[in-house]
Amino acid sequence: MTDLDPRLNSAPENVAHIHIMGICGTAMAALAGMLLQSGYIISGSDRQVYPPMSDFLAQLGIPVCNGYGPENLTPRPDLVIVGNVITRSNPEAVALAEAGIPYLSLPQALAHFYIRSLTSLVVAGTHGKTTTSSLLASALFRAGFDPSFMIGGIVREFAGNFRIGAGRYFVAEGDEYDTAFFDKGSKFLHYQPKIAILTSIEFDHADIFADLDAIKRTFRKFVALIPEDGLLVACLDDPNVAEIAAEARCPVQGYGLNRSLEWSLDDVRIERGITHFTAWRSGEKWAELSVRLPGRHNCLNSLAVTAVLQHIGLGSEAINEGLHTFGGVKRRQEIRGIEGGVTVIDDFAHHPTAVRETLQALKAAYAGQRLIAVFEPRTNSSRRAIFQKDYVAAFAAADVVYLREPMALANVAEGELFSSAQLAADIRLLQHLPAESFPDTDRLLSHLETVLQTGDIVAILSNGGFDNIHVRLLELLKKRPN
């Protein structure tokens, strides 16, 4: 097997045709759209070519090869972008090495073609990256800064997850996941941050990080990239964030609930679906702000964005306008529909902390209504026993909990796998809540159809498609007799 030549890991001076391996990933498809918009000829390949990404790429007129192979590199492209789903033994990666074609990873390509010529605003952290970066990009746009961005979710304001603007700012969601098979460093290490938000640091991604110390090491590297004339806006309520932020060579503005921090908030309240809070600056009341997102965690996300916007020159009125008009992100507390008086909500939460914060936010937003939590463990971390005990308290805000048994992970010992049945038993015993596990989605749906009542709020939590459970449940409820 021929390895890729590291001397070819750069973009040539003249590029016309770019081929993208793993093009159907959300971020890769977004990059394809950006590059096409910039005037490049784009082709791509992937193993699983199906909607919605296949439709998205077809609408753009980008040809996609179904499956990987040497033939996909004909005609010979000037540059190949290699997705992190591609392995060293992938037949197309082997052909790429043998052909000696220049190549980049997705983060390298994003930095080369877009970020390096702009002021980079990066949102990093275990939780809240997508919502916070979307909120920042939307507020910048609302204020007339015309930003560019790439974000890991569909931003309602733009009906997409990427944009090429004419302004000087690029907003990037800083993912700590690894870059490519030839670069095991985190993606965000390529994003050249001038201003960064650091929301939280917890253990996650058990498939690539051995422990919390390994996570901290990569965040240390990220923070070290911020220049002395840059800015780190850090949630110093989090002791792990505080530890890393203390090592920054740039100014740090701390935010959180503690009044001693530079930015803090209190008096969180929901009125007619809008969350209001008071922002404090250096111990003094700064402004009343509001956002159309439930939960204290979203107020903290908004406060971080506020700190960045104030730093670049916006006043409180303009900032509040940007926060208040934000329409949200798909799959983040997204109402998918209401049938038979039952509200079905889709959320990406999967880490225990995200599950807890999401359910607490929904319980406050729908006070007096029964909250049904439906959870699919799908990530590499959530399908391991690492968080087995942590999930018990995470579901405390729900009134009823339904769990799907996860698909087993290959090469992981039986005793190290997560058990939905065990979690359900622990929730019943320790939280005194009705909880039940189901072997598959079909049986879970059948049960939901029989037990849901008018006024119920169903929060479906998964970072995957969950067998299209949202649409299927709404269809079942629609057919149910009144």
C-alpha positions as CSV (number, residue, x, y, z in Angstrom):
1,M,0.0,0.0,0.0
2,T,1.3,3.4,-1.0
3,D,1.0,6.2,1.6
4,L,0.2,9.7,0.7
5,D,3.2,11.9,0.1
6,P,3.3,14.6,2.8
7,R,5.0,16.9,0.3
8,L,1.8,16.9,-1.8
9,N,-0.3,18.0,1.2
10,S,-0.9,21.5,-0.1
11,A,-2.9,23.3,-2.8
12,P,-1.0,23.9,-6.1
13,E,-0.8,27.5,-7.4
14,N,-3.2,26.9,-10.2
15,V,-6.4,25.0,-9.4
16,A,-9.4,24.5,-11.7
17,H,-10.8,21.0,-11.0
18,I,-11.3,19.8,-7.4
19,H,-12.4,16.3,-6.5
20,I,-13.9,15.7,-3.0
21,M,-13.7,12.2,-1.4
22,G,-16.6,11.7,1.0
23,I,-18.6,14.5,-0.5
24,C,-22.0,13.5,1.0
25,G,-21.0,14.5,4.6
26,T,-22.8,17.6,5.7
27,A,-19.6,19.7,6.0
28,M,-18.1,18.3,2.8
29,A,-21.2,19.0,0.8
30,A,-21.2,22.6,2.2
31,L,-17.5,23.0,1.2
32,A,-18.4,21.7,-2.3
33,G,-21.1,24.3,-2.6
34,M,-18.7,27.1,-1.5
35,L,-16.0,26.0,-3.9
36,L,-18.5,25.7,-6.8
37,Q,-19.8,29.2,-5.9
38,S,-16.2,30.4,-6.0
39,G,-15.8,29.2,-9.6
40,Y,-14.1,25.8,-9.3
41,I,-15.1,22.7,-11.2
42,I,-16.2,20.2,-8.6
43,S,-16.6,16.4,-8.7
44,G,-17.0,14.0,-5.8
45,S,-17.4,10.4,-4.6
46,D,-19.0,8.7,-1.6
47,R,-20.1,5.2,-0.5
48,Q,-23.6,6.1,0.4
49,V,-25.2,8.5,-2.0
50,Y,-28.8,9.2,-1.0
51,P,-31.1,12.1,0.0
52,P,-30.9,14.7,1.3
53,M,-27.2,15.3,0.4
54,S,-27.6,13.6,-3.0
55,D,-30.5,15.9,-3.9
56,F,-28.5,18.9,-2.6
57,L,-25.5,18.1,-4.7
58,A,-27.6,17.3,-7.8
59,Q,-29.3,20.7,-7.5
60,L,-25.9,22.3,-7.6
61,G,-25.0,20.2,-10.7
62,I,-22.1,18.5,-9.0
63,P,-21.5,14.9,-10.4
64,V,-21.1,12.3,-7.6
65,C,-19.6,8.8,-8.1
66,N,-21.4,6.2,-6.0
67,G,-18.6,4.2,-4.5
68,Y,-14.8,4.7,-4.3
69,G,-12.3,3.6,-6.9
70,P,-9.3,4.8,-9.1
71,E,-11.6,5.6,-12.0
72,N,-13.1,8.5,-9.9
73,L,-9.8,10.3,-10.4
74,T,-10.3,10.5,-14.2
75,P,-10.1,13.0,-15.6
76,R,-7.2,13.9,-13.3
77,P,-8.2,16.7,-10.9
78,D,-5.8,19.5,-9.8
79,L,-6.5,18.9,-6.2
80,V,-8.3,16.3,-4.1
81,I,-10.0,17.0,-0.7
82,V,-10.0,13.9,1.5
83,G,-12.8,13.6,4.1
84,N,-12.2,12.1,7.5
85,V,-14.5,9.1,6.7
86,I,-11.8,8.0,4.2
87,T,-9.4,5.3,5.5
88,R,-5.8,4.7,4.4
89,S,-6.9,1.5,2.7
90,N,-9.7,3.1,0.8
91,P,-9.1,2.1,-2.9
92,E,-9.5,5.7,-4.0
93,A,-7.0,6.9,-1.4
94,V,-4.6,4.3,-2.6
95,A,-5.1,5.5,-6.2
96,L,-4.6,9.1,-5.0
97,A,-1.2,8.2,-3.5
98,E,-0.1,6.3,-6.6
99,A,-1.2,9.2,-8.9
100,G,0.7,11.8,-6.9
101,I,-2.1,14.3,-6.9
102,P,-2.0,17.2,-4.4
103,Y,-4.4,16.8,-1.6
104,L,-5.9,18.6,1.4
105,S,-8.2,17.7,4.3
106,L,-11.5,19.6,4.7
107,P,-10.2,21.9,7.5
108,Q,-7.0,22.7,5.4
109,A,-9.1,23.5,2.4
110,L,-11.5,25.7,4.3
111,A,-8.5,27.6,5.7
112,H,-6.7,27.8,2.4
113,F,-9.6,29.0,0.2
114,Y,-11.5,31.1,2.7
115,I,-10.4,31.6,6.3
116,R,-6.8,32.8,5.8
117,S,-7.8,36.0,4.0
118,L,-10.4,37.0,6.6
119,T,-10.7,37.5,10.4
120,S,-11.5,34.1,11.9
121,L,-14.1,33.8,14.6
122,V,-14.2,30.3,15.9
123,V,-16.7,28.7,18.4
124,A,-15.3,25.7,20.2
125,G,-16.3,23.5,23.1
126,T,-17.9,20.2,23.9
127,H,-21.4,21.7,23.9
128,G,-23.3,24.5,22.1
129,K,-20.9,25.0,19.1
130,T,-23.6,24.9,16.4
131,T,-26.1,27.1,18.1
132,T,-23.5,29.7,19.3
133,S,-21.8,29.9,15.9
134,S,-25.1,30.2,14.1
135,L,-26.3,32.9,16.5
136,L,-23.0,34.8,16.0
137,A,-23.2,34.5,12.2
138,S,-26.8,35.6,12.1
139,A,-26.2,38.6,14.4
140,L,-23.3,39.7,12.3
141,F,-25.4,39.5,9.2
142,R,-28.2,41.4,10.9
143,A,-25.7,44.1,11.9
144,G,-24.6,44.6,8.3
145,F,-21.2,42.8,8.5
146,D,-22.0,40.3,5.7
147,P,-20.0,37.4,7.2
148,S,-18.9,34.1,5.6
149,F,-19.4,30.9,7.6
150,M,-19.4,27.2,7.7
151,I,-21.5,25.6,10.5
152,G,-22.5,22.0,11.4
153,G,-26.2,22.7,11.2
154,I,-28.8,24.3,8.9
155,V,-29.2,27.9,10.0
156,R,-32.8,29.0,9.4
157,E,-31.8,32.6,8.6
158,F,-29.9,31.4,5.5
159,A,-31.6,28.0,4.9
160,G,-28.1,26.4,4.8
161,N,-24.9,25.7,6.7
162,F,-22.5,27.8,4.6
163,R,-22.2,31.3,3.1
164,I,-19.7,33.4,1.3
165,G,-20.2,37.0,2.3
166,A,-18.4,40.1,1.3
167,G,-17.5,41.1,4.9
168,R,-14.2,40.6,6.8
169,Y,-15.4,38.0,9.2
170,F,-15.5,34.2,8.8
171,V,-17.4,32.3,11.5
172,A,-16.4,28.6,11.9
173,E,-17.8,25.9,14.2
174,G,-14.6,24.6,15.7
175,D,-14.8,20.8,15.9
176,E,-12.3,19.0,18.1
177,Y,-12.8,15.7,16.1
178,D,-9.8,14.5,14.1
179,T,-9.1,15.9,10.7
180,A,-8.2,13.0,8.4
181,F,-6.4,9.6,8.4
182,F,-3.2,11.5,7.6
183,D,-3.8,14.1,10.2
184,K,-5.1,13.0,13.6
185,G,-5.1,16.5,15.0
186,S,-8.4,18.3,15.7
187,K,-10.1,20.1,12.9
188,F,-10.1,23.4,14.8
189,L,-6.3,23.5,14.8
190,H,-6.5,24.6,11.1
191,Y,-9.0,27.5,11.6
192,Q,-6.5,30.3,12.5
193,P,-8.7,31.9,15.3
194,K,-8.4,35.6,15.9
195,I,-11.4,35.7,18.2
196,A,-12.6,32.4,19.8
197,I,-15.5,31.4,22.1
198,L,-14.9,28.4,24.4
199,T,-18.2,27.1,25.8
200,S,-17.3,24.0,27.7
201,I,-14.8,21.1,28.0
202,E,-15.9,17.6,28.9
203,F,-14.9,14.1,27.9
204,D,-16.4,13.0,24.6
205,H,-15.5,11.2,21.4
206,A,-14.3,8.1,23.2
207,D,-13.3,6.6,19.8
208,I,-10.4,9.1,19.4
209,F,-9.7,10.5,22.8
210,A,-8.4,8.3,25.6
211,D,-9.5,10.5,28.5
212,L,-10.3,14.0,29.6
213,D,-6.6,14.9,29.7
214,A,-6.3,14.1,26.0
215,I,-9.3,16.4,25.3
216,K,-7.6,19.2,27.4
217,R,-4.4,18.8,25.4
218,T,-6.1,19.5,22.1
219,F,-8.0,22.5,23.5
220,R,-4.7,23.8,24.9
221,K,-3.3,23.7,21.4
222,F,-6.3,25.6,20.0
223,V,-6.1,28.4,22.6
224,A,-2.4,28.7,21.9
225,L,-3.2,29.6,18.3
226,I,-5.1,32.8,19.3
227,P,-2.6,35.7,18.8
228,E,-1.7,38.2,21.5
229,D,-4.0,40.9,19.9
230,G,-6.9,38.4,19.6
231,L,-9.6,37.5,22.2
232,L,-10.8,34.4,24.0
233,V,-14.3,34.6,25.3
234,A,-14.5,31.7,27.8
235,C,-17.2,30.2,30.1
236,L,-15.2,30.3,33.3
237,D,-18.0,28.6,35.3
238,D,-16.5,25.4,33.8
239,P,-13.3,24.5,35.7
240,N,-11.8,22.8,32.7
241,V,-12.3,25.9,30.5
242,A,-10.9,28.1,33.3
243,E,-7.8,25.9,33.5
244,I,-7.1,26.1,29.7
245,A,-8.1,29.8,29.5
246,A,-5.5,30.7,32.2
247,E,-2.8,29.7,29.7
248,A,-4.0,32.0,26.9
249,R,-1.5,34.6,25.6
250,C,-4.4,36.8,24.4
251,P,-6.8,38.8,26.6
252,V,-9.6,36.6,28.1
253,Q,-13.2,37.8,28.8
254,G,-14.9,35.3,31.1
255,Y,-18.6,34.7,31.1
256,G,-21.0,32.6,33.1
257,L,-23.4,32.9,36.0
258,N,-20.8,34.1,38.5
259,R,-21.2,37.9,39.0
260,S,-17.4,38.3,39.5
261,L,-16.8,37.4,35.8
262,E,-16.5,40.1,33.2
263,W,-19.8,39.0,31.7
264,S,-22.6,37.3,33.7
265,L,-26.4,36.9,33.5
266,D,-29.3,36.4,35.8
267,D,-33.1,36.8,35.9
268,V,-33.8,34.2,33.2
269,R,-37.5,34.1,32.4
270,I,-39.7,32.9,29.5
271,E,-42.6,35.0,28.3
272,R,-44.7,34.0,25.3
273,G,-42.0,31.7,23.9
274,I,-39.2,34.2,24.2
275,T,-36.4,33.9,26.8
276,H,-35.4,37.1,28.5
277,F,-32.3,37.7,30.7
278,T,-30.3,40.4,32.3
279,A,-26.6,40.8,31.1
280,W,-24.1,42.2,33.5
281,R,-20.6,43.6,32.6
282,S,-17.9,43.9,35.2
283,G,-20.5,43.6,38.0
284,E,-22.8,46.3,36.6
285,K,-26.1,45.8,34.8
286,W,-25.4,46.1,31.1
287,A,-28.6,45.4,29.2
288,E,-31.8,43.4,29.0
289,L,-31.5,40.8,26.2
290,S,-33.8,38.2,24.7
291,V,-33.6,35.2,22.4
292,R,-36.1,32.9,20.8
293,L,-34.5,29.8,22.3
294,P,-35.4,28.1,25.6
295,G,-33.0,27.4,28.4
296,R,-30.3,28.9,30.6
297,H,-27.7,27.3,28.4
298,N,-28.9,29.2,25.4
299,C,-28.8,32.4,27.4
300,L,-25.1,31.7,28.1
301,N,-24.5,31.0,24.4
302,S,-26.1,34.4,23.7
303,L,-24.0,36.1,26.4
304,A,-20.8,34.7,24.7
305,V,-22.0,36.1,21.4
306,T,-22.7,39.4,23.1
307,A,-19.1,39.6,24.3
308,V,-17.7,39.1,20.8
309,L,-20.1,41.6,19.2
310,Q,-19.4,44.2,21.8
311,H,-15.7,43.6,21.3
312,I,-15.9,44.4,17.6
313,G,-17.9,47.5,18.2
314,L,-21.6,46.8,18.5
315,G,-23.9,48.4,21.1
316,S,-26.5,46.7,23.2
317,E,-29.4,47.6,21.0
318,A,-27.8,46.2,17.8
319,I,-26.7,43.1,19.7
320,N,-30.2,42.5,21.2
321,E,-31.7,42.9,17.7
322,G,-29.4,40.2,16.4
323,L,-30.1,37.9,19.3
324,H,-33.9,38.4,19.3
325,T,-34.4,37.9,15.6
326,F,-32.4,34.6,15.5
327,G,-34.6,31.9,14.0
328,G,-32.7,28.9,15.4
329,V,-31.0,25.9,13.9
330,K,-32.5,22.7,12.5
331,R,-32.3,19.8,14.9
332,R,-31.8,22.1,17.9
333,Q,-35.1,22.0,19.9
334,E,-36.8,22.1,16.5
335,I,-40.6,21.6,16.5
336,R,-41.1,19.1,13.7
337,G,-44.9,19.2,14.0
338,I,-48.0,19.1,16.2
339,E,-50.6,16.3,15.6
340,G,-53.5,15.4,17.9
341,G,-52.4,18.0,20.4
342,V,-48.9,16.3,20.7
343,T,-45.9,18.4,20.0
344,V,-42.9,16.5,18.5
345,I,-39.5,18.1,19.0
346,D,-36.2,17.1,17.4
347,D,-32.9,17.7,19.2
348,F,-29.3,16.7,18.6
349,A,-28.5,16.2,22.3
350,H,-26.6,13.0,23.0
351,H,-23.9,13.8,25.7
352,P,-25.4,13.6,29.3
353,T,-24.8,17.3,29.9
354,A,-26.6,18.2,26.6
355,V,-29.5,15.9,27.4
356,R,-29.9,17.4,30.9
357,E,-29.8,21.1,29.7
358,T,-32.1,20.4,26.7
359,L,-34.8,18.7,28.9
360,Q,-34.6,21.3,31.6
361,A,-35.0,24.0,29.0
362,L,-38.1,22.3,27.4
363,K,-39.6,21.6,30.9
364,A,-39.4,25.4,31.6
365,A,-40.7,26.3,28.1
366,Y,-43.7,24.0,28.3
367,A,-44.5,24.3,32.0
368,G,-47.5,22.2,33.1
369,Q,-47.3,19.9,30.1
370,R,-46.0,16.3,30.2
371,L,-42.5,16.0,28.8
372,I,-41.7,12.6,27.2
373,A,-38.0,12.0,26.5
374,V,-37.2,9.6,23.7
375,F,-33.5,8.8,23.3
376,E,-31.3,7.0,20.8
377,P,-27.7,6.4,21.9
378,R,-25.9,6.6,18.6
379,T,-22.4,8.2,19.0
380,N,-19.3,6.2,19.7
381,S,-19.3,7.6,23.2
382,S,-23.0,7.1,24.0
383,R,-22.9,3.5,22.9
384,R,-20.2,2.7,25.4
385,A,-20.7,2.3,29.2
386,I,-18.6,5.5,29.9
387,F,-21.7,7.6,30.6
388,Q,-24.0,4.8,31.8
389,K,-24.4,6.3,35.3
390,D,-24.3,9.9,34.2
391,Y,-27.4,9.5,32.0
392,V,-29.5,8.6,35.0
393,A,-29.6,12.2,36.4
394,A,-29.6,13.7,32.9
395,F,-33.2,12.7,32.3
396,A,-34.5,14.0,35.7
397,A,-36.5,16.9,34.1
398,A,-38.6,14.5,32.0
399,D,-41.9,13.0,33.1
400,V,-41.5,9.8,31.1
401,V,-38.4,8.3,29.5
402,Y,-38.3,5.9,26.5
403,L,-35.0,4.5,25.2
404,R,-33.9,2.6,22.1
405,E,-31.3,-0.1,22.6
406,P,-28.2,1.0,20.6
407,M,-26.6,-0.8,17.7
408,A,-23.6,-2.7,19.1
409,L,-20.1,-1.3,18.5
410,A,-17.6,-3.6,16.8
411,N,-14.5,-4.5,18.7
412,V,-15.8,-3.3,22.0
413,A,-16.2,-5.9,24.8
414,E,-19.7,-6.7,26.0
415,G,-19.1,-5.3,29.5
416,E,-18.0,-2.0,28.0
417,L,-21.2,-1.4,26.0
418,F,-24.0,0.9,27.0
419,S,-27.3,-0.7,28.0
420,S,-30.6,1.1,27.6
421,A,-32.4,-1.5,29.6
422,Q,-30.1,-0.9,32.5
423,L,-30.5,2.9,32.2
424,A,-34.3,2.5,32.2
425,A,-34.1,0.4,35.4
426,D,-31.8,2.9,37.1
427,I,-34.1,5.8,36.1
428,R,-37.1,4.0,37.6
429,L,-35.1,3.2,40.8
430,L,-33.2,6.4,41.4
431,Q,-35.3,9.1,39.7
432,H,-38.7,7.4,40.4
433,L,-39.7,8.1,36.8
434,P,-41.5,5.8,34.4
435,A,-38.8,4.5,32.0
436,E,-38.7,1.7,29.4
437,S,-36.3,0.5,26.8
438,F,-37.2,-1.0,23.4
439,P,-35.1,-3.2,21.1
440,D,-36.0,-1.3,17.9
441,T,-37.7,1.9,16.6
442,D,-40.8,0.1,15.3
443,R,-41.7,-1.2,18.8
444,L,-40.9,2.1,20.3
445,L,-43.3,3.9,17.8
446,S,-46.1,1.4,18.5
447,H,-45.9,2.1,22.2
448,L,-45.8,5.9,21.7
449,E,-48.9,5.7,19.6
450,T,-50.8,4.1,22.4
451,V,-49.7,6.3,25.3
452,L,-49.4,9.8,24.0
453,Q,-52.0,12.3,25.1
454,T,-53.2,15.7,24.0
455,G,-50.8,18.3,25.5
456,D,-47.8,16.0,25.6
457,I,-44.4,17.3,24.5
458,V,-42.2,14.6,22.9
459,A,-38.5,15.4,22.9
460,I,-36.7,13.1,20.5
461,L,-32.9,13.1,21.2
462,S,-30.4,11.7,18.7
463,N,-27.5,12.8,16.7
464,G,-28.6,10.6,13.8
465,G,-31.8,10.0,11.7
466,F,-33.3,7.7,14.3
467,D,-35.1,5.7,11.5
468,N,-37.1,8.8,10.6
469,I,-39.0,8.5,13.8
470,H,-40.2,12.1,13.9
471,V,-42.1,11.9,10.6
472,R,-43.4,8.4,11.3
473,L,-44.7,9.4,14.7
474,L,-46.5,12.5,13.3
475,E,-48.1,10.3,10.6
476,L,-49.3,7.8,13.3
477,L,-50.7,10.6,15.4
478,K,-52.5,12.1,12.4
479,K,-54.2,8.8,11.6
480,R,-55.2,8.2,15.2
481,P,-58.9,8.6,15.9
482,N,-59.9,11.7,17.9
